[in-house]
Amino acid sequence: MQEASYYSIDEIGNIRCDLCPHYCNISRDNYGICGTRVEKSGKLYAKTYGKLSSISIDPIEKKPLHHFYPSQNILSIGSYGCNMHCGFCQNASISQCRKDRLPVGEITHLNSMMGEIKRHGLKLLSFTYNEPIVFYEFMLDVSREAQNEGVISTMISNGFINHDPLSELLHYISAFNIDLKAFNNDSYRKMTGGELQPVLDTIKDISNAEKHLEITFLVIPGLNDDEEEFRLMVDFIVNETSKDTVLHIARYFPNYKLDTLPTPIEKIREFSNIAKQKLRYVYVGNTGDAIDTSTYCPDCGKLLIKRSYYSSEMVGMDRNKCNYCGFRIYGIF
């Protein structure tokens, strides 16, 4: 096990984890809410350091990242555990596994990670699948080494992290997709066991650091599909980040503990139209080909990136500019 970062010990020896806003007080031989950080002999340890549940080469659109090196392949890695407990999690087998059933296999070392990237000729790396925040130390070490090797790191996250660890991470992570699960704190507590404001603070910190930012919103009937709250969320994105921030509106399907019927396509289309009134780049997910997911120039309306599921083709752009009118498109291409 690797000693954890960001924890404190009070005058009588009690340990508090300071990585995320749960601020877990962890007694002897016990774990935090995430199930991955454990007290041993007066110190806090990251039990899953270097222990990977998944490693795969994906199209970057699958993350989803639509305005960050589209059509490129990316090495995706994940571990175990999560600091939220969403009843609709699509990766529950690795994110919600019990702490007493965490893997005890071999540790993946930095050299082998870099070797895997070089072996496939890749320049992009993603921390994803489970919540990367809970394998923070490994992510920090790998992304630092990746930067030294000219590899670009990305993070797909729920954003429930404290300011100081995020600030350190921002030196090494170039792009983020943050899963904004609701725009109501009561809903956030009910859905995730977390809080809304820390996630909003993370989004603002990423934007202020001028890192590439995309946001995903999974629409779940009866939980977070209130139209007025959605409009407030769009206003927050515009006012606190930019109207260029990419928003992905995803359709829910039953998963894990939640058996609510799938989100109606009409609701996804309605929310997409609302968001497009104020945001330049709005996409939908999990709708098959029912709704177009291509990129069009916000100025002249011409097709720039043609998409079909997880594949994309640049058809009307030269680097960041529209070939037809010269409008500058947000992102890195």
ABEGO torsion letter per residue (X at the ends): XBBBBGBBBBAAGBBBBAABAAGBBBBBGBBBAAGABBBBGGBBBBAABGBBABBBBBBAAAOBBAABGBGBBBBBBBBBEBABBBAABAAAAAAABBAAABBABBBBBAAAAAAAAAAAGBABBBBBGBBAAAAAAAAAAAAAAAAAAGBBBBBBBAGBBBAAAAAAAAAABABBBBBBABABAAAAAAAAGBBAAAAAAAAAAAAAAGBBBBBBBBBBBGAAABAAAAAAAAAAAAAABBAABBBBBBBBBBBEABABBBBBAAAAAAAAAAAAAABABBBBBGAEAABBABBBBAAAGBBABBBBEABBBBAABBEABBAAAGBBBBEBX
